[in-house]
Amino acid sequence: MIDIPTIIETSKKKWQNVSLCEVNDCVIRLGVIHGEFHWHKHDHEDEFFYVIDGLLHMDIEEKTHDLTSGQGIMVPKGVLHRTRAPERTSILMVEGKTVIATGD
């Protein structure tokens, strides 16, 4: 069993990325974030982001998507993107096991 609310509650870092489990060739990660991540891309893998709580600004090339609880977005491989969270925000990410979180 994976107790996501407890992991979120006990997270003390400003930026935390925890691998929860692997499903076939993908990994499910939990991010508890506050602040900005750098622009990056993944040349070989798509990514999916789902907001559990908080506010996530997803900058994808020239457009910003504002996501709140219950909303998600897919970032295609090879596309420049970054996440920004103006408040403590919890997100689930689904991505290939080989993805490098900081980009290629």
N, C-alpha and C positions, 0 to 999 in steps of 0.2 A: 504494500500500500504506500502511496505517496501522499503525504499530508501537506498540500500546497499552502493553505492558510498559515500553518505553523512555520513553514520555511520563510514565508513573507514576513510574518510577525517578528521572527527572531533575526532577520537580516539587519545588520547594523551598518554595513558599508554603503557608500553613496552610489556605487555601481557594482552590482553583483550578478554573475551569470552562472547558473547551476545546471548541470546536465541531470535531468530527472530520469530518463530511460531511453533506450534505443528501440525503435520499431522498424524492423527490416533494415533498410539502408539509410534510415533517418534517425536523428536524435531530437528529442523534445527537451527544450531548455526553458528554464524560468529565469527571467531577468527582473531584478528589482533595481530601478534606476532613478537617478535625479541628476539632470545636467545634460550636456551635449556629448555625443560621440563624433569621431572624425568622419569625414567623407571617405567612402571606400566602395569596393565592388567585389563580387565573387564571380570569377570567370566561368565556373563550371556548375554552379548550383543556384537554384532558386531558393528563396526564403519566404516563410510565412510568419507574420507577427499577429498576435491576438492580445488585445488589452483586457486584462482582468479588472484592474482598477486604476484610476488616475487619468492623466492626459498625455498622449503621445503625439508629438509632431513628427511625421515621417516625411523627410525631404527626399524626393526622388527626382533626380536631375533638376529640372526647372520648376517643379510643382511641389507644394506642401500639402499633405493630407493630415487633418486633425482627427485623431481617433480617441474615442472614449470607451468606457466599459462595454464589453460585448461586441466591439467592432474589430475587424481584422483587415489585413492587406497582404498581398503577395508581391514580392519584389523579384522580378525576373533576373536570371543570371546575366552578368555583364553590365548591369545598370548601376551607375553611381547613386549612392544613397547614404543617409545618416539618420539617426534617431536623436530626438531632443525631448526631454521631459522637464517641464518647468516646475513640476512638483513630484514627490515620490510616486512612482508609477510601477505597476507590476504587469509584466507581459509574458506570454508564452511564445516561444519561437519553435518552428519546425523547419529543420534544415538537414541537408545531407551530413552523414557522419564525418565526412572528410573536410567540411567547410572550416576555414580559418576565420574565427570571429572578427578579427581585426582587418580582414580583407586580403585579397591576393596581390 
